[in-house]
Structures are given as C-alpha cells and as structure tokens.
Amino acid sequence: MRHAIILSTTAFCALLSACTSGPPTFPAASPSTGKRPPPVERDFRAADVAKADVDTVVEAHVRECLASARLLMQKLYRRNPREWRKGNYASMEAAVAHAFDGRAQFRFHELGDRRGSDAIMFALKPGYSGDRVFAFGVGIASTVFLSYNGKTEFYLTDSLDPQKLYNSARNIEIAAWKLANARNAGGEPLLVSNEKTDDVANLSFEREFGKMIAYQDVMAEVAAQRTNRVIRRVVQTLATAVFLPI
C-alpha cells in the first residue's frame, strides 16, 4: 500500500510538472459587448485531474482580465496610430502580438524590463519619446499577470495572494485616472482615450477598465475566503494616489 501511494504521488508530481512547463498563453482580445459567442464545452485533458473547481474559476478570471487588457491596447492604438510607428512595427496588430508574446512574459528591453506600475509610469512620462501605448499596455497586462503570480493555468498546488489581487484592482483604477488626465506642456493628452469626438464621449475605455477592476476584486474575495486571509483595504484619492505593491 505504501509503495502504491509513493508511486501515485510520484506520478501526480510528474503530471503537475508536465502541466506547468512552458511559457504562459495569453488570450485574444475581449470581443465587443453583445458579440460574445456562446460558451463551448472544452474537451477533457489529462491535466484536469490536477485541478479543483476553483482553479477553473481562477483561469476564467485571469483570461477575461487579460483579454480586456489586450482590447484596451488595441483601442489605444486606434486612437493613437502614431505610437506603434515609433516602435517600427509593421502594424498595430504586430505591436500587440509582440506585447502579448508568452515567451517574453511582459519583459521587454525597450522598456528596460519594466512591468506593472513601473511600465505605466514610464508610458506617461512627459519626456518619453517611445511607444506610449506599448508601454501602457504592457504595464496594465503585467499588473494582472503579476497578481496571479505570473501564471495563466492553475492546479491544486497553486495558491493566490488576495492582497496582490486587491492591490492590482486599485492600481488599475489609478492607471485609468492617470491615462485620462496625463497632459503634455501644451495641455494636450499624452494618449487620447476618453476624449470627446463630435461632442460624444468615448466610454468604451471606462467599460473595459471597469471590467478588469471587477474581475480582480471578485477574485481577491474568492482567494481571501479560500486562504482565510484578511484583505488590508485602502482608501485613496485618485489625484494623489500611489501605486500599491504587487
């Protein structure tokens, strides 16, 4: 019996090792509201035996959140087409594909390997001459990615820090405010996003930011209940808020 248990444990560990090897995979951009296809039943995989139900929930949240981050990046490029040209990309699509290359895990030499809030602040520096959308998009997406410990697939042995997830939601709120209010010396926005076109405000950016914040807050609550940990909540004024550690 003991020998069988040892063999079963060894096989289980080998399965987990096989499951977690290789770079993460990132989803396509979130579809527009009202255009989501119906859910498709996924075929069973051997790796599924190493997952609890909550692991599937976690994967759905990180997938949706990263999909919204990718859509935000695409929207910013459409409103600021000069930016992808600064990076010498062939197209907007090429710039986004580079940002979401799983092998890089959001580390790029052109950003000095900055991720999370460091990349967001880099994107919004008045004197920055590089591709602001690329830096901002990498910053937002890696804020999510880092809050899930740099993973997009989860198994029985994985655990999440609810404080990281909560902090990431607050950082996304701060990033949205900074994006909307960052101006150059002439008073023009560093990146066009919510500004009105023909007296009509573009609220699609706020919708995606709102979705991401909600995903992260819900997942923080789930993780807190699972680990029996208390989230240290903070109240900040967005105009003076500082990014929280993740």
Secondary structure as GFF3:
##gff-version 3
##sequence-region A 1 246
A	DSSP	alpha_helix	2	20	.	.	.	ID=ss1
A	DSSP	three_ten_helix	46	50	.	.	.	ID=ss2
A	DSSP	alpha_helix	53	79	.	.	.	ID=ss3
A	DSSP	alpha_helix	82	86	.	.	.	ID=ss4
A	DSSP	alpha_helix	92	99	.	.	.	ID=ss5
A	DSSP	three_ten_helix	109	111	.	.	.	ID=ss6
A	DSSP	alpha_helix	116	123	.	.	.	ID=ss7
A	DSSP	alpha_helix	132	147	.	.	.	ID=ss8
A	DSSP	alpha_helix	162	181	.	.	.	ID=ss9
A	DSSP	alpha_helix	204	227	.	.	.	ID=ss10
A	DSSP	three_ten_helix	238	240	.	.	.	ID=ss11
###
